Amino acid sequence: MTIRQFRRLARRRQIIDSIEDPLTQRVLRCAFLGPGKRSWVQVALIIGGDNTPNTVCQIAHRGLNSVTFARENHDTIEP
């Protein structure tokens, strides 16, 4: 699943909660569930721990790669 596809979903919170890695959950929550759209720079600053914008972006992509996007129903996710 791409970042663009993920942004369009209404069930983002359920998908994030289904991911097992706590750091990945935290990055995705920070990037996609907060008020407004955040840049990867802002997400990296919030996450801290010497994480760079590129690092948090890669974490998000890896986390979303484990989720499949059902094309026939655009709001159905199969982990």
Distance bins in CASP14 RR format, pairs under 12 A and 6 or more apart:
PFRMAT RR
TARGET T0000
AUTHOR 0000-0000-0000
RMODE 2
METHOD distances of the structure
MODEL  1
1 7 0 0 0 0 0 1 0 0 0 0 0
1 8 0 0 0 0 0 1 0 0 0 0 0
1 9 0 0 0 0 1 0 0 0 0 0 0
1 12 0 0 0 0 0 1 0 0 0 0 0
1 15 0 0 0 0 1 0 0 0 0 0 0
1 19 0 0 0 0 0 1 0 0 0 0 0
1 28 0 0 0 0 0 1 0 0 0 0 0
1 60 0 0 0 0 0 1 0 0 0 0 0
1 61 0 0 0 0 1 0 0 0 0 0 0
1 62 0 0 0 0 0 1 0 0 0 0 0
1 63 0 0 0 0 1 0 0 0 0 0 0
1 64 1 0 1 0 0 0 0 0 0 0 0
1 65 1 0 0 1 0 0 0 0 0 0 0
1 66 0 0 0 0 1 0 0 0 0 0 0
1 67 1 0 1 0 0 0 0 0 0 0 0
1 68 1 0 0 1 0 0 0 0 0 0 0
1 69 1 0 1 0 0 0 0 0 0 0 0
1 70 0 0 0 0 0 1 0 0 0 0 0
1 71 0 0 0 0 0 1 0 0 0 0 0
1 74 0 0 0 0 0 1 0 0 0 0 0
1 76 0 0 0 0 0 1 0 0 0 0 0
1 77 1 0 0 1 0 0 0 0 0 0 0
1 78 0 0 0 0 0 1 0 0 0 0 0
1 79 0 0 0 0 0 1 0 0 0 0 0
2 8 0 0 0 0 1 0 0 0 0 0 0
2 9 0 0 0 0 0 1 0 0 0 0 0
2 60 0 0 0 0 0 1 0 0 0 0 0
2 61 0 0 0 0 1 0 0 0 0 0 0
2 63 0 0 0 0 0 1 0 0 0 0 0
2 64 1 0 0 1 0 0 0 0 0 0 0
2 65 0 0 0 0 1 0 0 0 0 0 0
2 67 0 0 0 0 0 1 0 0 0 0 0
2 68 0 0 0 0 0 1 0 0 0 0 0
2 69 0 0 0 0 1 0 0 0 0 0 0
3 9 0 0 0 0 0 1 0 0 0 0 0
3 12 0 0 0 0 0 1 0 0 0 0 0
3 27 0 0 0 0 0 1 0 0 0 0 0
3 28 0 0 0 0 0 1 0 0 0 0 0
3 31 0 0 0 0 1 0 0 0 0 0 0
3 32 0 0 0 0 1 0 0 0 0 0 0
3 37 0 0 0 0 0 1 0 0 0 0 0
3 40 0 0 0 0 0 1 0 0 0 0 0
3 43 0 0 0 0 0 1 0 0 0 0 0
3 56 0 0 0 0 0 1 0 0 0 0 0
3 57 0 0 0 0 1 0 0 0 0 0 0
3 58 0 0 0 0 0 1 0 0 0 0 0
3 60 1 0 0 1 0 0 0 0 0 0 0
3 61 1 0 0 1 0 0 0 0 0 0 0
3 62 0 0 0 0 0 1 0 0 0 0 0
3 63 0 0 0 0 0 1 0 0 0 0 0
3 64 1 0 0 1 0 0 0 0 0 0 0
3 65 0 0 0 0 0 1 0 0 0 0 0
3 67 0 0 0 0 0 1 0 0 0 0 0
3 69 0 0 0 0 0 1 0 0 0 0 0
4 32 0 0 0 0 0 1 0 0 0 0 0
4 61 0 0 0 0 0 1 0 0 0 0 0
4 64 0 0 0 0 0 1 0 0 0 0 0
4 69 0 0 0 0 0 1 0 0 0 0 0
5 12 0 0 0 0 0 1 0 0 0 0 0
5 15 0 0 0 0 0 1 0 0 0 0 0
5 32 0 0 0 0 0 1 0 0 0 0 0
5 64 0 0 0 0 1 0 0 0 0 0 0
5 65 0 0 0 0 0 1 0 0 0 0 0
5 67 0 0 0 0 1 0 0 0 0 0 0
5 68 0 0 0 0 0 1 0 0 0 0 0
5 69 1 0 1 0 0 0 0 0 0 0 0
5 70 0 0 0 0 0 1 0 0 0 0 0
5 71 0 0 0 0 1 0 0 0 0 0 0
5 74 0 0 0 0 1 0 0 0 0 0 0
5 75 0 0 0 0 0 1 0 0 0 0 0
5 76 0 0 0 0 0 1 0 0 0 0 0
5 77 0 0 0 0 1 0 0 0 0 0 0
6 12 1 0 0 1 0 0 0 0 0 0 0
6 13 0 0 0 0 0 1 0 0 0 0 0
6 14 0 0 0 0 0 1 0 0 0 0 0
6 15 1 0 0 1 0 0 0 0 0 0 0
6 16 0 0 0 0 1 0 0 0 0 0 0
6 19 0 0 0 0 0 1 0 0 0 0 0
6 28 0 0 0 0 1 0 0 0 0 0 0
6 31 0 0 0 0 1 0 0 0 0 0 0
6 32 1 0 0 1 0 0 0 0 0 0 0
6 33 0 0 0 0 0 1 0 0 0 0 0
6 60 0 0 0 0 1 0 0 0 0 0 0
6 61 0 0 0 0 0 1 0 0 0 0 0
6 63 0 0 0 0 1 0 0 0 0 0 0
6 64 1 0 1 0 0 0 0 0 0 0 0
6 65 0 0 0 0 0 1 0 0 0 0 0
6 66 0 0 0 0 0 1 0 0 0 0 0
6 67 1 0 0 1 0 0 0 0 0 0 0
6 68 0 0 0 0 0 1 0 0 0 0 0
6 69 0 0 0 0 1 0 0 0 0 0 0
6 74 0 0 0 0 0 1 0 0 0 0 0
6 75 0 0 0 0 0 1 0 0 0 0 0
6 77 0 0 0 0 1 0 0 0 0 0 0
7 15 0 0 0 0 0 1 0 0 0 0 0
7 28 0 0 0 0 0 1 0 0 0 0 0
7 31 0 0 0 0 1 0 0 0 0 0 0
7 32 1 0 0 1 0 0 0 0 0 0 0
7 33 0 0 0 0 0 1 0 0 0 0 0
7 36 0 0 0 0 0 1 0 0 0 0 0
7 37 0 0 0 0 1 0 0 0 0 0 0
7 38 0 0 0 0 0 1 0 0 0 0 0
7 60 0 0 0 0 0 1 0 0 0 0 0
7 64 0 0 0 0 0 1 0 0 0 0 0
8 32 0 0 0 0 0 1 0 0 0 0 0
8 69 0 0 0 0 1 0 0 0 0 0 0
8 74 1 0 0 1 0 0 0 0 0 0 0
8 75 0 0 0 0 1 0 0 0 0 0 0
8 77 0 0 0 0 0 1 0 0 0 0 0
9 15 1 0 0 1 0 0 0 0 0 0 0
9 16 0 0 0 0 0 1 0 0 0 0 0
9 28 0 0 0 0 0 1 0 0 0 0 0
9 32 0 0 0 0 1 0 0 0 0 0 0
9 33 0 0 0 0 0 1 0 0 0 0 0
9 64 0 0 0 0 0 1 0 0 0 0 0
9 67 0 0 0 0 1 0 0 0 0 0 0
9 69 0 0 0 0 1 0 0 0 0 0 0
9 70 0 0 0 0 0 1 0 0 0 0 0
9 73 0 0 0 0 0 1 0 0 0 0 0
9 74 1 0 0 1 0 0 0 0 0 0 0
9 75 1 0 0 1 0 0 0 0 0 0 0
9 76 0 0 0 0 1 0 0 0 0 0 0
9 77 1 0 0 1 0 0 0 0 0 0 0
10 32 0 0 0 0 0 1 0 0 0 0 0
10 73 0 0 0 0 0 1 0 0 0 0 0
10 74 0 0 0 0 1 0 0 0 0 0 0
10 75 1 0 1 0 0 0 0 0 0 0 0
10 76 0 0 0 0 0 1 0 0 0 0 0
10 77 0 0 0 0 0 1 0 0 0 0 0
11 17 0 0 0 0 1 0 0 0 0 0 0
11 18 0 0 0 0 1 0 0 0 0 0 0
11 32 0 0 0 0 0 1 0 0 0 0 0
11 33 0 0 0 0 0 1 0 0 0 0 0
11 67 0 0 0 0 0 1 0 0 0 0 0
11 69 0 0 0 0 0 1 0 0 0 0 0
11 70 0 0 0 0 0 1 0 0 0 0 0
11 73 0 0 0 0 0 1 0 0 0 0 0
11 74 0 0 0 0 0 1 0 0 0 0 0
11 75 1 0 0 1 0 0 0 0 0 0 0
11 76 0 0 0 0 1 0 0 0 0 0 0
11 77 1 0 0 1 0 0 0 0 0 0 0
11 78 0 0 0 0 0 1 0 0 0 0 0
11 79 0 0 0 0 0 1 0 0 0 0 0
12 18 0 0 0 0 0 1 0 0 0 0 0
12 19 0 0 0 0 0 1 0 0 0 0 0
12 25 0 0 0 0 0 1 0 0 0 0 0
12 28 1 0 0 1 0 0 0 0 0 0 0
12 29 0 0 0 0 1 0 0 0 0 0 0
12 31 0 0 0 0 0 1 0 0 0 0 0
12 32 1 0 1 0 0 0 0 0 0 0 0
12 33 1 0 0 1 0 0 0 0 0 0 0
12 34 0 0 0 0 0 1 0 0 0 0 0
12 60 0 0 0 0 0 1 0 0 0 0 0
12 64 0 0 0 0 0 1 0 0 0 0 0
12 67 0 0 0 0 0 1 0 0 0 0 0
12 75 0 0 0 0 0 1 0 0 0 0 0
12 77 0 0 0 0 1 0 0 0 0 0 0
13 19 0 0 0 0 0 1 0 0 0 0 0
13 25 0 0 0 0 0 1 0 0 0 0 0
13 28 0 0 0 0 1 0 0 0 0 0 0
13 29 0 0 0 0 1 0 0 0 0 0 0
13 32 0 0 0 0 1 0 0 0 0 0 0
13 33 1 0 0 1 0 0 0 0 0 0 0
13 34 0 0 0 0 0 1 0 0 0 0 0
13 77 0 0 0 0 0 1 0 0 0 0 0
14 25 0 0 0 0 0 1 0 0 0 0 0
14 28 0 0 0 0 0 1 0 0 0 0 0
14 33 0 0 0 0 0 1 0 0 0 0 0
14 67 0 0 0 0 0 1 0 0 0 0 0
14 75 0 0 0 0 0 1 0 0 0 0 0
14 76 0 0 0 0 0 1 0 0 0 0 0
14 77 1 0 0 1 0 0 0 0 0 0 0
14 78 0 0 0 0 0 1 0 0 0 0 0
14 79 0 0 0 0 1 0 0 0 0 0 0
15 24 0 0 0 0 0 1 0 0 0 0 0
15 25 0 0 0 0 0 1 0 0 0 0 0
15 28 0 0 0 0 1 0 0 0 0 0 0
15 29 0 0 0 0 0 1 0 0 0 0 0
15 32 0 0 0 0 1 0 0 0 0 0 0
15 33 0 0 0 0 0 1 0 0 0 0 0
15 60 0 0 0 0 0 1 0 0 0 0 0
15 63 0 0 0 0 1 0 0 0 0 0 0
15 64 0 0 0 0 1 0 0 0 0 0 0
15 66 0 0 0 0 1 0 0 0 0 0 0
15 67 1 0 1 0 0 0 0 0 0 0 0
15 68 0 0 0 0 0 1 0 0 0 0 0
15 69 0 0 0 0 0 1 0 0 0 0 0
15 75 0 0 0 0 0 1 0 0 0 0 0
15 76 0 0 0 0 0 1 0 0 0 0 0
15 77 1 0 1 0 0 0 0 0 0 0 0
15 78 0 0 0 0 0 1 0 0 0 0 0
15 79 1 0 0 1 0 0 0 0 0 0 0
16 22 0 0 0 0 0 1 0 0 0 0 0
16 24 0 0 0 0 1 0 0 0 0 0 0
16 25 1 0 1 0 0 0 0 0 0 0 0
16 26 0 0 0 0 1 0 0 0 0 0 0
16 27 0 0 0 0 1 0 0 0 0 0 0
16 28 1 0 1 0 0 0 0 0 0 0 0
16 29 1 0 1 0 0 0 0 0 0 0 0
16 30 0 0 0 0 0 1 0 0 0 0 0
16 31 0 0 0 0 1 0 0 0 0 0 0
16 32 1 0 0 1 0 0 0 0 0 0 0
16 33 1 0 0 1 0 0 0 0 0 0 0
16 34 0 0 0 0 0 1 0 0 0 0 0
16 60 0 0 0 0 0 1 0 0 0 0 0
16 63 0 0 0 0 1 0 0 0 0 0 0
16 64 0 0 0 0 1 0 0 0 0 0 0
16 66 0 0 0 0 0 1 0 0 0 0 0
16 67 0 0 0 0 1 0 0 0 0 0 0
16 77 0 0 0 0 0 1 0 0 0 0 0
16 79 0 0 0 0 0 1 0 0 0 0 0
17 24 0 0 0 0 0 1 0 0 0 0 0
17 25 1 0 0 1 0 0 0 0 0 0 0
17 26 0 0 0 0 0 1 0 0 0 0 0
17 28 0 0 0 0 1 0 0 0 0 0 0
17 29 0 0 0 0 1 0 0 0 0 0 0
17 33 0 0 0 0 0 1 0 0 0 0 0
17 67 0 0 0 0 0 1 0 0 0 0 0
17 77 0 0 0 0 0 1 0 0 0 0 0
17 79 0 0 0 0 0 1 0 0 0 0 0
18 24 0 0 0 0 0 1 0 0 0 0 0
18 25 0 0 0 0 1 0 0 0 0 0 0
18 28 0 0 0 0 0 1 0 0 0 0 0
18 63 0 0 0 0 0 1 0 0 0 0 0
18 64 0 0 0 0 0 1 0 0 0 0 0
18 66 0 0 0 0 1 0 0 0 0 0 0
18 67 1 0 0 1 0 0 0 0 0 0 0
18 68 0 0 0 0 0 1 0 0 0 0 0
18 77 0 0 0 0 1 0 0 0 0 0 0
18 78 0 0 0 0 0 1 0 0 0 0 0
18 79 1 0 1 0 0 0 0 0 0 0 0
19 25 1 0 1 0 0 0 0 0 0 0 0
19 26 0 0 0 0 0 1 0 0 0 0 0
19 27 0 0 0 0 1 0 0 0 0 0 0
19 28 1 0 0 1 0 0 0 0 0 0 0
19 29 0 0 0 0 0 1 0 0 0 0 0
19 59 0 0 0 0 0 1 0 0 0 0 0
19 60 0 0 0 0 0 1 0 0 0 0 0
19 62 0 0 0 0 1 0 0 0 0 0 0
19 63 1 0 1 0 0 0 0 0 0 0 0
19 64 0 0 0 0 1 0 0 0 0 0 0
19 65 0 0 0 0 0 1 0 0 0 0 0
19 66 1 0 0 1 0 0 0 0 0 0 0
19 67 1 0 0 1 0 0 0 0 0 0 0
19 77 0 0 0 0 0 1 0 0 0 0 0
19 79 1 0 0 1 0 0 0 0 0 0 0
20 63 0 0 0 0 1 0 0 0 0 0 0
20 66 0 0 0 0 1 0 0 0 0 0 0
20 67 0 0 0 0 0 1 0 0 0 0 0
20 79 0 0 0 0 1 0 0 0 0 0 0
21 27 0 0 0 0 1 0 0 0 0 0 0
21 28 0 0 0 0 1 0 0 0 0 0 0
21 59 0 0 0 0 1 0 0 0 0 0 0
21 60 0 0 0 0 0 1 0 0 0 0 0
21 62 0 0 0 0 1 0 0 0 0 0 0
21 63 1 0 0 1 0 0 0 0 0 0 0
21 64 0 0 0 0 0 1 0 0 0 0 0
21 66 0 0 0 0 1 0 0 0 0 0 0
22 28 0 0 0 0 0 1 0 0 0 0 0
22 29 0 0 0 0 0 1 0 0 0 0 0
22 47 0 0 0 0 0 1 0 0 0 0 0
22 59 0 0 0 0 0 1 0 0 0 0 0
23 29 0 0 0 0 0 1 0 0 0 0 0
23 30 0 0 0 0 0 1 0 0 0 0 0
23 43 0 0 0 0 0 1 0 0 0 0 0
23 47 1 0 0 1 0 0 0 0 0 0 0
23 48 0 0 0 0 0 1 0 0 0 0 0
23 49 0 0 0 0 0 1 0 0 0 0 0
23 51 0 0 0 0 1 0 0 0 0 0 0
23 55 0 0 0 0 0 1 0 0 0 0 0
23 56 0 0 0 0 1 0 0 0 0 0 0
23 58 0 0 0 0 0 1 0 0 0 0 0
23 59 1 0 0 1 0 0 0 0 0 0 0
23 60 0 0 0 0 0 1 0 0 0 0 0
23 62 0 0 0 0 0 1 0 0 0 0 0
23 63 0 0 0 0 0 1 0 0 0 0 0
24 30 0 0 0 0 0 1 0 0 0 0 0
24 31 0 0 0 0 0 1 0 0 0 0 0
24 32 0 0 0 0 0 1 0 0 0 0 0
24 47 0 0 0 0 0 1 0 0 0 0 0
24 51 0 0 0 0 0 1 0 0 0 0 0
24 55 0 0 0 0 0 1 0 0 0 0 0
24 56 0 0 0 0 1 0 0 0 0 0 0
24 57 0 0 0 0 0 1 0 0 0 0 0
24 58 0 0 0 0 0 1 0 0 0 0 0
24 59 1 0 1 0 0 0 0 0 0 0 0
24 60 1 0 0 1 0 0 0 0 0 0 0
24 61 0 0 0 0 0 1 0 0 0 0 0
24 62 1 0 0 1 0 0 0 0 0 0 0
24 63 1 0 1 0 0 0 0 0 0 0 0
24 64 0 0 0 0 1 0 0 0 0 0 0
24 65 0 0 0 0 0 1 0 0 0 0 0
24 66 0 0 0 0 1 0 0 0 0 0 0
24 67 0 0 0 0 0 1 0 0 0 0 0
25 31 0 0 0 0 0 1 0 0 0 0 0
25 32 0 0 0 0 0 1 0 0 0 0 0
25 33 0 0 0 0 0 1 0 0 0 0 0
25 47 0 0 0 0 0 1 0 0 0 0 0
25 59 0 0 0 0 0 1 0 0 0 0 0
25 60 0 0 0 0 0 1 0 0 0 0 0
25 63 0 0 0 0 1 0 0 0 0 0 0
25 64 0 0 0 0 0 1 0 0 0 0 0
26 32 0 0 0 0 0 1 0 0 0 0 0
26 33 0 0 0 0 0 1 0 0 0 0 0
26 43 0 0 0 0 1 0 0 0 0 0 0
26 44 0 0 0 0 0 1 0 0 0 0 0
26 46 0 0 0 0 1 0 0 0 0 0 0
26 47 1 0 0 1 0 0 0 0 0 0 0
26 48 0 0 0 0 0 1 0 0 0 0 0
26 49 0 0 0 0 0 1 0 0 0 0 0
26 51 0 0 0 0 0 1 0 0 0 0 0
26 56 0 0 0 0 1 0 0 0 0 0 0
26 59 0 0 0 0 1 0 0 0 0 0 0
26 60 0 0 0 0 0 1 0 0 0 0 0
26 63 0 0 0 0 0 1 0 0 0 0 0
27 33 0 0 0 0 0 1 0 0 0 0 0
27 38 0 0 0 0 0 1 0 0 0 0 0
27 40 0 0 0 0 1 0 0 0 0 0 0
27 42 0 0 0 0 0 1 0 0 0 0 0
27 43 1 0 0 1 0 0 0 0 0 0 0
27 44 0 0 0 0 1 0 0 0 0 0 0
27 46 0 0 0 0 1 0 0 0 0 0 0
27 47 1 0 0 1 0 0 0 0 0 0 0
27 48 0 0 0 0 0 1 0 0 0 0 0
27 49 0 0 0 0 0 1 0 0 0 0 0
27 51 0 0 0 0 1 0 0 0 0 0 0
27 53 0 0 0 0 0 1 0 0 0 0 0
27 55 0 0 0 0 1 0 0 0 0 0 0
27 56 1 0 1 0 0 0 0 0 0 0 0
27 57 0 0 0 0 1 0 0 0 0 0 0
27 58 0 0 0 0 1 0 0 0 0 0 0
27 59 1 0 1 0 0 0 0 0 0 0 0
27 60 1 0 1 0 0 0 0 0 0 0 0
27 61 0 0 0 0 0 1 0 0 0 0 0
27 62 0 0 0 0 1 0 0 0 0 0 0
27 63 0 0 0 0 1 0 0 0 0 0 0
27 64 0 0 0 0 0 1 0 0 0 0 0
28 34 0 0 0 0 0 1 0 0 0 0 0
28 38 0 0 0 0 0 1 0 0 0 0 0
28 43 0 0 0 0 1 0 0 0 0 0 0
28 47 0 0 0 0 0 1 0 0 0 0 0
28 56 0 0 0 0 1 0 0 0 0 0 0
28 57 0 0 0 0 0 1 0 0 0 0 0
28 59 0 0 0 0 1 0 0 0 0 0 0
28 60 1 0 1 0 0 0 0 0 0 0 0
28 61 0 0 0 0 0 1 0 0 0 0 0
28 62 0 0 0 0 0 1 0 0 0 0 0
28 63 1 0 0 1 0 0 0 0 0 0 0
28 64 1 0 0 1 0 0 0 0 0 0 0
28 66 0 0 0 0 0 1 0 0 0 0 0
28 67 0 0 0 0 0 1 0 0 0 0 0
29 38 0 0 0 0 0 1 0 0 0 0 0
29 43 0 0 0 0 1 0 0 0 0 0 0
29 46 0 0 0 0 1 0 0 0 0 0 0
29 47 0 0 0 0 0 1 0 0 0 0 0
29 56 0 0 0 0 0 1 0 0 0 0 0
29 59 0 0 0 0 0 1 0 0 0 0 0
29 60 0 0 0 0 0 1 0 0 0 0 0
30 36 0 0 0 0 0 1 0 0 0 0 0
30 37 0 0 0 0 0 1 0 0 0 0 0
30 38 1 0 0 1 0 0 0 0 0 0 0
30 39 0 0 0 0 0 1 0 0 0 0 0
30 40 0 0 0 0 0 1 0 0 0 0 0
30 41 0 0 0 0 0 1 0 0 0 0 0
30 42 0 0 0 0 1 0 0 0 0 0 0
30 43 1 0 1 0 0 0 0 0 0 0 0
30 44 0 0 0 0 1 0 0 0 0 0 0
30 45 0 0 0 0 1 0 0 0 0 0 0
30 46 1 0 1 0 0 0 0 0 0 0 0
30 47 1 0 0 1 0 0 0 0 0 0 0
30 48 0 0 0 0 0 1 0 0 0 0 0
30 51 0 0 0 0 0 1 0 0 0 0 0
30 56 0 0 0 0 1 0 0 0 0 0 0
30 57 0 0 0 0 0 1 0 0 0 0 0
30 59 0 0 0 0 0 1 0 0 0 0 0
30 60 0 0 0 0 1 0 0 0 0 0 0
31 37 0 0 0 0 1 0 0 0 0 0 0
31 38 1 0 1 0 0 0 0 0 0 0 0
31 39 0 0 0 0 1 0 0 0 0 0 0
31 40 1 0 0 1 0 0 0 0 0 0 0
31 41 0 0 0 0 0 1 0 0 0 0 0
31 42 0 0 0 0 1 0 0 0 0 0 0
31 43 1 0 1 0 0 0 0 0 0 0 0
31 44 0 0 0 0 0 1 0 0 0 0 0
31 46 0 0 0 0 1 0 0 0 0 0 0
31 47 0 0 0 0 1 0 0 0 0 0 0
31 53 0 0 0 0 0 1 0 0 0 0 0
31 56 1 0 0 1 0 0 0 0 0 0 0
31 57 0 0 0 0 1 0 0 0 0 0 0
31 59 0 0 0 0 1 0 0 0 0 0 0
31 60 1 0 0 1 0 0 0 0 0 0 0
31 61 0 0 0 0 0 1 0 0 0 0 0
31 63 0 0 0 0 0 1 0 0 0 0 0
31 64 0 0 0 0 0 1 0 0 0 0 0
32 38 0 0 0 0 1 0 0 0 0 0 0
32 40 0 0 0 0 0 1 0 0 0 0 0
32 43 0 0 0 0 1 0 0 0 0 0 0
32 56 0 0 0 0 0 1 0 0 0 0 0
32 60 0 0 0 0 1 0 0 0 0 0 0
32 63 0 0 0 0 0 1 0 0 0 0 0
32 64 0 0 0 0 1 0 0 0 0 0 0
33 43 0 0 0 0 0 1 0 0 0 0 0
34 42 0 0 0 0 0 1 0 0 0 0 0
34 43 0 0 0 0 0 1 0 0 0 0 0
34 46 0 0 0 0 0 1 0 0 0 0 0
35 42 0 0 0 0 0 1 0 0 0 0 0
36 42 0 0 0 0 0 1 0 0 0 0 0
37 43 0 0 0 0 0 1 0 0 0 0 0
38 44 0 0 0 0 1 0 0 0 0 0 0
38 45 0 0 0 0 1 0 0 0 0 0 0
38 46 1 0 0 1 0 0 0 0 0 0 0
38 47 0 0 0 0 0 1 0 0 0 0 0
38 53 0 0 0 0 0 1 0 0 0 0 0
38 56 0 0 0 0 0 1 0 0 0 0 0
38 57 0 0 0 0 0 1 0 0 0 0 0
38 60 0 0 0 0 0 1 0 0 0 0 0
39 45 0 0 0 0 1 0 0 0 0 0 0
39 46 0 0 0 0 0 1 0 0 0 0 0
39 53 1 0 0 1 0 0 0 0 0 0 0
39 56 0 0 0 0 0 1 0 0 0 0 0
39 57 0 0 0 0 1 0 0 0 0 0 0
40 46 0 0 0 0 0 1 0 0 0 0 0
40 47 0 0 0 0 0 1 0 0 0 0 0
40 51 0 0 0 0 1 0 0 0 0 0 0
40 52 0 0 0 0 1 0 0 0 0 0 0
40 53 1 1 0 0 0 0 0 0 0 0 0
40 54 1 0 0 1 0 0 0 0 0 0 0
40 55 0 0 0 0 1 0 0 0 0 0 0
40 56 1 0 1 0 0 0 0 0 0 0 0
40 57 1 0 1 0 0 0 0 0 0 0 0
40 58 0 0 0 0 1 0 0 0 0 0 0
40 59 0 0 0 0 0 1 0 0 0 0 0
40 60 0 0 0 0 1 0 0 0 0 0 0
40 61 0 0 0 0 0 1 0 0 0 0 0
41 47 0 0 0 0 0 1 0 0 0 0 0
41 48 0 0 0 0 0 1 0 0 0 0 0
41 51 0 0 0 0 0 1 0 0 0 0 0
41 52 0 0 0 0 1 0 0 0 0 0 0
41 53 1 0 1 0 0 0 0 0 0 0 0
41 54 0 0 0 0 0 1 0 0 0 0 0
41 55 0 0 0 0 0 1 0 0 0 0 0
41 56 0 0 0 0 1 0 0 0 0 0 0
41 57 0 0 0 0 1 0 0 0 0 0 0
42 48 0 0 0 0 0 1 0 0 0 0 0
42 51 0 0 0 0 0 1 0 0 0 0 0
42 53 0 0 0 0 1 0 0 0 0 0 0
42 56 0 0 0 0 1 0 0 0 0 0 0
42 57 0 0 0 0 0 1 0 0 0 0 0
43 51 0 0 0 0 1 0 0 0 0 0 0
43 52 0 0 0 0 0 1 0 0 0 0 0
43 53 1 0 0 1 0 0 0 0 0 0 0
43 54 0 0 0 0 0 1 0 0 0 0 0
43 55 0 0 0 0 1 0 0 0 0 0 0
43 56 1 0 1 0 0 0 0 0 0 0 0
43 57 0 0 0 0 1 0 0 0 0 0 0
43 58 0 0 0 0 0 1 0 0 0 0 0
43 59 0 0 0 0 1 0 0 0 0 0 0
43 60 0 0 0 0 1 0 0 0 0 0 0
44 50 0 0 0 0 1 0 0 0 0 0 0
44 51 1 0 1 0 0 0 0 0 0 0 0
44 52 1 0 1 0 0 0 0 0 0 0 0
44 53 1 0 1 0 0 0 0 0 0 0 0
44 54 0 0 0 0 1 0 0 0 0 0 0
44 55 1 0 0 1 0 0 0 0 0 0 0
44 56 1 0 1 0 0 0 0 0 0 0 0
44 57 0 0 0 0 1 0 0 0 0 0 0
44 58 0 0 0 0 0 1 0 0 0 0 0
44 59 0 0 0 0 1 0 0 0 0 0 0
44 60 0 0 0 0 0 1 0 0 0 0 0
45 51 0 0 0 0 1 0 0 0 0 0 0
45 52 0 0 0 0 0 1 0 0 0 0 0
45 53 0 0 0 0 1 0 0 0 0 0 0
45 56 0 0 0 0 1 0 0 0 0 0 0
46 53 0 0 0 0 0 1 0 0 0 0 0
46 56 0 0 0 0 1 0 0 0 0 0 0
47 53 0 0 0 0 0 1 0 0 0 0 0
47 55 0 0 0 0 1 0 0 0 0 0 0
47 56 1 0 1 0 0 0 0 0 0 0 0
47 57 0 0 0 0 0 1 0 0 0 0 0
47 59 0 0 0 0 1 0 0 0 0 0 0
47 60 0 0 0 0 0 1 0 0 0 0 0
48 55 0 0 0 0 1 0 0 0 0 0 0
48 56 0 0 0 0 1 0 0 0 0 0 0
49 55 0 0 0 0 1 0 0 0 0 0 0
49 56 0 0 0 0 0 1 0 0 0 0 0
50 56 0 0 0 0 0 1 0 0 0 0 0
51 57 0 0 0 0 1 0 0 0 0 0 0
51 58 0 0 0 0 1 0 0 0 0 0 0
51 59 1 0 0 1 0 0 0 0 0 0 0
51 60 0 0 0 0 0 1 0 0 0 0 0
52 58 0 0 0 0 1 0 0 0 0 0 0
52 59 0 0 0 0 0 1 0 0 0 0 0
53 59 0 0 0 0 0 1 0 0 0 0 0
53 60 0 0 0 0 0 1 0 0 0 0 0
54 60 0 0 0 0 0 1 0 0 0 0 0
54 61 0 0 0 0 0 1 0 0 0 0 0
55 61 0 0 0 0 0 1 0 0 0 0 0
55 62 0 0 0 0 0 1 0 0 0 0 0
56 62 0 0 0 0 0 1 0 0 0 0 0
56 63 0 0 0 0 0 1 0 0 0 0 0
57 63 0 0 0 0 0 1 0 0 0 0 0
57 64 0 0 0 0 0 1 0 0 0 0 0
58 64 0 0 0 0 0 1 0 0 0 0 0
58 65 0 0 0 0 0 1 0 0 0 0 0
59 65 0 0 0 0 0 1 0 0 0 0 0
59 66 0 0 0 0 0 1 0 0 0 0 0
60 66 0 0 0 0 0 1 0 0 0 0 0
60 67 0 0 0 0 0 1 0 0 0 0 0
61 67 0 0 0 0 0 1 0 0 0 0 0
63 79 0 0 0 0 0 1 0 0 0 0 0
64 77 0 0 0 0 0 1 0 0 0 0 0
64 79 0 0 0 0 0 1 0 0 0 0 0
65 79 0 0 0 0 0 1 0 0 0 0 0
66 77 0 0 0 0 0 1 0 0 0 0 0
66 78 0 0 0 0 0 1 0 0 0 0 0
66 79 1 0 0 1 0 0 0 0 0 0 0
67 76 0 0 0 0 0 1 0 0 0 0 0
67 77 1 0 1 0 0 0 0 0 0 0 0
67 78 1 0 0 1 0 0 0 0 0 0 0
67 79 1 0 1 0 0 0 0 0 0 0 0
68 76 0 0 0 0 1 0 0 0 0 0 0
68 77 1 0 0 1 0 0 0 0 0 0 0
68 78 1 0 1 0 0 0 0 0 0 0 0
68 79 1 0 0 1 0 0 0 0 0 0 0
69 75 0 0 0 0 1 0 0 0 0 0 0
69 76 0 0 0 0 1 0 0 0 0 0 0
69 77 1 0 0 1 0 0 0 0 0 0 0
69 78 0 0 0 0 1 0 0 0 0 0 0
69 79 0 0 0 0 0 1 0 0 0 0 0
70 76 1 0 1 0 0 0 0 0 0 0 0
70 77 1 0 0 1 0 0 0 0 0 0 0
70 78 1 0 1 0 0 0 0 0 0 0 0
70 79 0 0 0 0 0 1 0 0 0 0 0
71 77 0 0 0 0 0 1 0 0 0 0 0
71 78 0 0 0 0 0 1 0 0 0 0 0
72 78 0 0 0 0 0 1 0 0 0 0 0
END
